[in-house]
């Protein structure tokens, strides 16, 4: 999974935590805790996105290592028949 996808999922997770804390009728202290947790998760996701924009070289080196780790499929040679 790419780093952009991870950062976007983290931001989305924080937003969903905030949304759930607002929509579900919970005690006030639990709602505040969930709101602060969702805010922290969203801020961390935005931090990852900003870090990726500021240092694009890290992203490209990560994709190169991911591509290098996948071996290419080897083709089998067919035996040639002599008739």
URVEN-V223822 format. One line per field, one symbol per residue. burial: I if it has 24 or more other C-alpha atoms within 12 Angstrom, else O. A space follows every 10 residues. Layout:
burial->???
//
This chain:
burial->OOIIOOIIOI IOIIIOIIOO IOOOOOOOOO OOOIIOIIIO IIOIIIOIIO OIOOOOOOOO OOOOOOOOOO OOOOOOOOOO OOO
//
